[in-house]
Amino acid sequence: MEANQINEKIQELENWLIENPNSPERNLIESDIKKLQTLLNKK
């Protein structure tokens, strides 16, 4: 995955969190964001 694709995905997930603040999947989405940010930092 390219850096710009990772950034886009992070943005999509962050927007999802804003739109769904009380979702039971919140922890999973936050975890995915952290994984993507870690991946981005390695590039």
Protein Blocks (a to p, Z undefined) as FASTA:
>chain_A
ZZklmmmmmmmmmmmmmmmmmbcklmmmmmmmmmmmmmmmmZZ
